[in-house]
Amino acid sequence: MAAKRRILATGARVVTGVVVAAVAVVVAGTALAVPLPSVTATPASFTVDPAPAESVRACTGPLVRLSDDTGQDATAISSVGSATVIASSTQGAEVLERSALASPDDIVSADGTAPARIALPADAGADALFAAVQSQTIANGDLVGFAATACGEADSDSWLVAGATTVGRTSFVVLSNPGDVAAVVDLTIYGDAGVVESPGAKNLDVPARSTRILSLAGLAPDLSDPVIHVQTSVGAVTAAVQQSVVRGLEPGGVEMAGPTSGPATTQTIAGVQVAGTSTIAERLGDPDASDLQSVLRMFVPGDTPASVTVRIAEEKTGGAQSEYQVGLTPQVVTEFPLQDIPDGIYTVEIESDQPLVAGARTSTIGNGVLDFAWYQAVQPLDPSFFVATADGSNPRLHIVNTTGADVTLTLTTTTGVVNDVTIVPGVRYVPLTAGESYTVTSSAPVSAAVTYFQPGSSSSFPIVSPSPAASSIVVYP
């Protein structure tokens, strides 16, 4: 009986264990079937809208030379005369604030002739547009010619495709800092032999609201075809190259060239004026006159050789067209002669399988006076943009239309005069009035440049869209 009770007790414990296990399974299943309470934590955050800031442009200031007023002190940099600045906005010229930039490298700089800082106040409105340009006609010793350039917005990365430092060719790099923070700038200079070792081109200090002027020959002597990469590690600057030419005792012109469009596989240079080809051809036999030849300067900053197609088309219906195939060595500057091209106004289109930068140079002779112009590649513009026209001969707005369809352009002067223009696919130009400013609205995206020309006088600069306004920032404390 005792054994039987032990068996029954053991059996009861087993049954109880099975029941408990079954209950546990049921409970576990129920727990799985019933959703557990969840806790979701949303990070605390708030949105900050940056306070509106003024828009600023910096003008390069008057043309400069090596030596003082007496022709002595050949290492000194001194300005000659003054540049005429034209500045306006969609709110009128009176809302703009103009002040002088310090120019410590110019031994004769004064407030009346110093580089200019042009600012559109923050309270002008988010949709306000403005532009400033400068020009200077000069006939002073070796400096003879006409130079016009846009007053630029400071940038941390830009490319200059212009200049030379061979015998009789003088070039300066002009770095302007219109901001309130000092900038630190590195220049990387390339030529037909590759990068130029120039320790003096690194860690250049450009104080706030000031302009630095550097002799390019001091950084890269005897260079016929420089390309300069301007980068800042602190702050931002506008950059330009002033170049002048003297052949023996004969002045050969002057130009102030701003940045070209950044590296890309497609580049377009508009408004290239080829003139006086027969007269220039007669002089090309002189080695010192070889740079009277029109050229296209190109540079591939990467490590891979580039296969390039260059198309040159006259800016008129049924005009002359040419096409060339060119191979480019990376990190070596190449100049491609624009020869056998009749007089006219041309667009140069470049297509490459590697990103490149480019600029073009042409010369002009009139009444015994020589001058030259550098043309930079253009870039797409916003549907509305603002154009200020410098004092100069025969200003033209060259419009690049790559949409494949007609584009309607409306130009409205600051006095309210309206001009509607239809731009067919390709490139066409619209005559402008010197010293006038225009609000331009386009029915489709376009690119544009402004040129000035008469025999013996020429210059050019591209139109550039302003940097976008700062967007809202989400802050997580």
C-alpha positions in Angstrom: 0.0 0.0 0.0 2.9 2.3 0.9 4.5 1.6 -2.5 1.1 2.2 -4.2 0.8 5.6 -2.4 4.3 6.6 -3.5 3.4 5.7 -7.1 0.1 7.7 -6.8 2.0 10.7 -5.3 4.6 10.6 -7.9 1.9 10.4 -10.6 0.2 13.3 -9.0 3.4 15.4 -9.1 4.0 14.5 -12.7 0.4 15.5 -13.6 0.7 18.7 -11.6 4.0 19.4 -13.4 2.4 18.9 -16.8 -0.5 21.1 -15.8 1.9 23.8 -14.6 3.9 23.5 -17.8 0.7 23.8 -19.9 -0.4 26.8 -17.9 3.1 28.4 -18.5 2.8 27.7 -22.2 -0.6 29.3 -22.3 0.6 32.3 -20.3 3.6 32.7 -22.6 1.4 32.4 -25.7 -0.9 35.0 -24.3 2.0 37.3 -23.6 3.1 36.9 -27.2 -0.4 37.6 -28.5 -1.0 40.7 -26.3 1.0 43.7 -27.5 3.5 45.0 -24.9 3.3 48.7 -24.1 5.8 50.7 -26.1 7.6 54.0 -25.3 8.6 56.3 -28.2 10.9 59.2 -27.4 10.9 62.1 -29.9 14.1 64.0 -29.7 13.7 67.6 -28.6 14.5 70.0 -31.5 13.8 73.4 -32.8 14.2 75.2 -36.1 16.4 78.2 -36.5 15.9 80.5 -39.5 19.2 82.4 -40.1 18.9 86.1 -39.8 19.0 87.8 -43.3 22.5 88.9 -44.2 23.7 91.6 -46.5 24.8 90.5 -50.0 28.3 91.7 -50.8 30.5 92.2 -54.0 34.1 93.2 -54.2 35.6 95.2 -57.0 39.2 94.7 -57.9 40.0 98.4 -58.0 42.2 100.4 -60.4 44.9 98.9 -62.7 48.3 98.6 -61.1 51.9 98.5 -62.2 55.4 97.7 -60.8 57.2 100.9 -59.8 56.1 104.2 -58.3 55.0 107.4 -59.9 58.6 108.3 -61.0 59.3 104.9 -62.5 61.6 104.0 -59.6 61.3 101.1 -57.0 60.6 98.3 -59.5 59.4 96.0 -56.7 56.6 98.3 -55.5 53.0 98.0 -56.7 51.2 101.2 -57.4 47.8 101.9 -58.8 47.3 104.1 -61.9 44.2 106.3 -62.2 40.9 104.9 -61.0 38.2 102.5 -62.1 34.6 103.5 -62.8 32.2 101.4 -60.8 28.5 100.9 -61.9 26.3 99.3 -59.3 22.5 99.0 -59.0 19.8 96.7 -57.8 16.1 95.8 -58.4 15.5 98.3 -55.5 17.6 101.0 -57.2 21.2 102.1 -56.8 20.4 104.3 -53.7 19.9 101.3 -51.4 23.4 100.0 -52.0 26.2 100.7 -49.5 29.6 101.4 -50.9 32.9 101.5 -48.9 36.6 101.2 -49.7 38.6 98.1 -49.2 42.1 98.5 -47.7 44.8 97.9 -50.2 48.1 97.5 -48.3 50.1 96.3 -51.3 49.3 99.5 -53.3 51.7 102.2 -52.2 49.5 105.0 -53.6 46.0 103.6 -52.6 43.5 106.1 -51.3 39.8 105.9 -50.4 38.8 107.7 -53.6 40.6 105.1 -55.8 40.7 102.0 -53.6 39.0 98.8 -54.5 35.3 99.0 -53.6 33.0 97.0 -51.4 29.4 97.1 -52.6 26.7 95.7 -50.2 22.9 95.2 -50.5 21.5 95.5 -47.0 19.7 92.6 -45.4 16.5 94.5 -45.2 16.3 95.0 -49.0 14.2 91.9 -49.3 14.8 88.3 -50.1 13.9 88.7 -53.8 16.2 91.7 -54.3 18.9 91.4 -56.9 21.9 93.5 -57.6 25.2 93.7 -59.5 28.3 95.8 -59.7 30.9 96.1 -62.4 33.9 98.2 -63.0 35.9 99.4 -66.1 39.0 101.5 -66.8 40.4 103.0 -70.0 44.0 103.8 -69.6 46.9 105.3 -71.6 49.7 105.7 -69.2 53.2 104.7 -70.2 53.2 100.9 -70.8 49.6 100.5 -69.6 47.4 101.2 -72.6 44.0 99.6 -73.2 40.6 98.9 -71.8 39.6 96.5 -69.0 36.2 95.6 -67.6 35.2 93.1 -65.0 32.3 92.1 -62.7 32.6 92.8 -59.0 32.5 89.3 -57.6 31.0 87.5 -54.7 33.6 85.9 -52.4 34.2 82.2 -52.9 36.3 79.5 -51.3 37.2 77.8 -54.6 37.8 79.4 -58.0 39.8 79.1 -61.2 41.7 81.8 -63.1 42.6 81.0 -66.7 44.5 84.1 -67.9 47.8 85.9 -67.7 51.5 85.3 -68.6 54.9 86.2 -67.0 57.2 85.9 -70.0 59.3 88.9 -71.2 57.0 91.9 -71.7 54.0 90.2 -70.0 53.1 91.4 -66.5 50.5 89.8 -64.5 49.1 90.3 -61.0 46.8 88.1 -58.9 44.2 90.3 -57.1 42.6 88.7 -54.0 39.8 90.7 -52.4 38.1 89.9 -49.1 34.9 91.9 -48.5 34.0 89.9 -45.4 34.5 90.6 -41.8 36.8 87.6 -41.2 40.4 87.3 -42.4 40.9 84.8 -45.2 43.8 82.3 -45.7 44.4 81.5 -49.3 46.4 78.9 -51.2 47.3 79.4 -54.9 48.2 76.3 -57.0 49.7 77.4 -60.3 50.0 75.2 -63.4 51.7 75.7 -66.7 52.7 73.8 -69.8 55.1 71.7 -67.7 52.6 70.9 -64.9 52.4 72.3 -61.4 54.7 75.2 -60.5 56.5 74.8 -57.2 55.8 78.1 -55.4 56.0 78.0 -51.6 55.2 81.8 -51.6 51.8 81.0 -52.9 50.6 79.2 -49.8 49.0 80.4 -46.6 48.4 83.9 -47.9 46.7 86.2 -45.4 44.0 88.5 -46.8 42.7 90.6 -43.9 39.0 91.4 -43.5 37.7 94.1 -45.8 41.0 94.3 -47.8 42.6 93.5 -51.1 46.0 91.8 -51.6 47.9 92.2 -54.9 50.6 89.7 -55.8 53.0 89.8 -58.7 52.5 86.5 -60.6 56.1 86.7 -61.8 57.3 86.5 -58.2 55.4 83.2 -57.8 55.8 81.7 -61.3 58.4 83.4 -63.5 58.6 83.0 -67.3 55.3 81.2 -67.6 53.4 81.7 -70.9 50.1 80.0 -70.0 49.2 80.0 -66.3 46.1 78.4 -64.8 45.6 79.3 -61.1 43.5 77.4 -58.6 42.5 79.7 -55.8 41.4 77.9 -52.5 40.7 79.2 -49.1 41.2 77.3 -45.8 39.6 80.1 -43.9 37.1 82.7 -45.2 36.5 83.5 -48.8 37.8 85.8 -51.5 37.2 87.1 -54.9 40.0 86.5 -57.4 41.2 88.1 -60.6 44.2 88.3 -62.9 45.4 91.6 -64.3 47.6 91.2 -67.4 49.4 93.8 -69.5 51.6 93.4 -72.5 54.5 95.4 -73.9 56.3 94.3 -77.1 59.6 96.1 -77.2 58.5 99.7 -76.7 54.9 99.1 -78.0 52.1 98.7 -75.4 50.0 95.6 -76.3 46.9 96.1 -74.1 45.6 95.3 -70.7 42.9 93.1 -69.2 41.3 92.2 -65.8 40.1 88.6 -66.0 37.9 87.1 -63.3 37.2 83.4 -62.5 36.0 81.0 -65.2 33.4 78.3 -64.6 34.7 75.4 -62.4 35.8 72.0 -63.8 33.1 70.3 -65.9 32.9 68.0 -68.9 31.1 70.7 -70.9 32.2 74.4 -71.1 30.8 77.2 -73.2 32.6 80.5 -73.9 30.4 83.1 -75.5 31.0 86.4 -77.3 34.6 85.6 -78.5 35.4 88.6 -80.8 37.8 87.8 -83.6 38.8 90.9 -85.6 41.7 92.3 -87.7 42.9 88.8 -88.6 44.7 89.9 -91.8 46.6 92.7 -89.9 47.4 90.3 -87.0 48.6 87.6 -89.5 51.2 90.0 -90.9 52.7 90.3 -87.4 52.7 86.7 -86.3 56.1 86.1 -87.9 57.7 88.1 -85.1 58.2 85.7 -82.1 57.4 88.5 -79.7 54.0 88.9 -81.3 53.0 85.2 -81.2 50.4 85.9 -78.5 48.4 88.1 -80.9 47.1 84.8 -82.1 43.6 83.9 -80.7 43.9 80.9 -78.5 41.8 78.5 -76.3 43.6 77.7 -73.0 42.5 74.4 -71.4 43.4 72.5 -68.3 42.4 69.1 -66.9 42.9 69.0 -63.1 42.4 65.3 -62.8 44.8 62.4 -63.4 43.2 61.0 -66.6 43.9 62.2 -70.1 41.0 63.9 -71.8 39.5 63.5 -75.3 38.0 66.8 -76.2 35.8 68.1 -79.0 36.0 71.9 -79.7 33.2 73.5 -81.7 33.4 77.1 -82.8 30.3 78.6 -84.2 29.6 82.2 -85.3 26.8 83.9 -83.4 24.5 84.4 -86.3 22.2 82.3 -88.4 24.1 80.5 -91.1 27.5 81.6 -89.7 30.8 79.8 -90.0 31.3 76.7 -87.9 34.4 74.5 -87.2 35.0 71.4 -85.2 38.3 70.0 -83.8 39.4 66.9 -81.9 42.0 67.5 -79.2 43.7 65.3 -76.7 44.7 66.9 -73.4 47.4 65.7 -70.9 46.2 65.9 -67.3 47.6 68.7 -65.0 49.3 70.3 -68.0 48.1 73.5 -69.5 47.4 73.3 -73.3 46.8 76.3 -75.6 44.9 75.5 -78.8 45.2 78.2 -81.5 42.0 79.5 -82.9 43.4 80.1 -86.4 41.9 80.2 -89.9 38.8 81.7 -88.4 37.4 84.8 -90.2 36.5 88.0 -88.4 33.3 87.6 -86.4 31.7 86.9 -83.0 31.9 83.3 -81.9 30.9 80.8 -79.3 33.4 78.1 -78.3 31.8 74.9 -77.1 34.0 72.3 -75.4 32.9 68.7 -74.7 35.3 66.4 -72.8 35.3 63.0 -71.2 37.1 64.5 -68.2 36.3 67.7 -66.3 38.3 70.7 -67.4 38.5 74.5 -67.1 39.0 76.8 -70.1 39.3 80.4 -71.2 39.9 82.1 -74.6 42.0 85.1 -75.6 41.7 87.3 -78.7 43.5 90.5 -79.8 42.4 93.6 -81.6 44.3 96.4 -83.5 42.7 99.8 -84.3 44.3 103.1 -85.2 47.7 101.8 -84.2 46.4 100.7 -80.8 46.5 97.1 -79.6 44.4 95.5 -76.9 43.3 92.0 -76.0 40.5 90.3 -74.0 40.1 87.2 -71.9 36.8 85.3 -72.2 35.7 83.0 -69.4 33.3 80.0 -69.5 29.7 80.8 -68.5 27.4 78.9 -66.2 23.6 78.4 -65.9 21.7 81.3 -64.4 18.6 81.6 -62.3 15.3 82.4 -64.2 15.8 86.1 -63.0 19.2 87.7 -62.9 20.5 91.2 -62.8 23.1 92.8 -65.2 25.0 96.0 -64.6 26.8 97.4 -67.7 30.2 99.1 -67.3 31.3 102.2 -69.1 32.7 100.9 -72.4 32.3 100.6 -76.2 29.4 98.6 -77.7 28.4 96.5 -74.7 26.5 93.3 -75.7 24.7 90.6 -73.6 25.5 87.2 -75.1 22.8 84.6 -74.3 23.5 80.9 -74.4 20.3 78.9 -75.1 20.9 75.1 -74.8 17.2 74.1 -74.3 16.6 73.2 -78.0 13.6 75.6 -78.2 13.1 79.3 -78.4 13.5 81.2 -75.1 11.8 84.5 -74.3 13.9 87.1 -72.6 12.6 90.2 -71.0 15.1 93.0 -70.2 13.8 95.8 -67.9 16.0 98.8 -67.2 16.1 100.6 -63.9 14.0 103.4 -65.5 11.3 100.9 -66.6 12.1 100.5 -70.3 11.1 96.9 -71.3 12.6 94.9 -74.2 11.3 91.4 -75.1 13.7 89.3 -77.1 13.4 85.8 -78.5 16.5 83.7 -78.3 16.6 80.8 -80.7 18.6 77.7 -79.8 22.3 78.5 -79.8 23.9 81.8 -78.8 22.7 85.3 -79.7 23.6 88.7 -78.4 21.5 91.7 -77.4 23.0 95.2 -77.6 23.1 97.0 -74.2 23.5 100.6 -73.1 26.8 101.5 -71.3 26.3 102.4 -67.7 22.7 101.0 -67.6 21.5 98.1 -65.5 18.9 95.5 -66.3 16.6 93.0 -64.6 16.5 90.0 -66.9 13.8 87.3 -66.8 14.0 84.2 -68.9 11.3 81.6 -69.8 14.0 78.9 -69.5 17.4 78.6 -68.0 20.2 80.3 -70.0 23.8 81.4 -69.5 25.2 84.8 -70.3 28.3 87.0 -70.7 28.9 90.7 -71.4 31.4 91.9 -73.9 32.8 95.3 -75.0 34.5 95.9 -78.4 35.8 98.4 -80.8 39.0 98.2 -82.9 41.8 98.6 -80.4 39.6 98.1 -77.3 38.0 94.9 -76.0 37.0 93.1 -72.7 34.6 90.6 -71.4 33.1 89.0 -68.2 30.5 86.3 -67.5 27.3 86.8 -65.6 27.2 84.7 -62.4 24.2 83.9 -60.2 24.5 84.9 -56.5 25.0 82.2 -53.9 21.7 80.8 -52.5 20.4 82.2 -49.2 21.1 80.1 -46.1 18.2 77.6 -45.4 16.6 76.8 -42.1 18.6 74.7 -39.6 17.1 72.0 -37.3 18.9 72.1 -33.9 18.9 69.1 -31.5 20.0 70.4 -28.0 
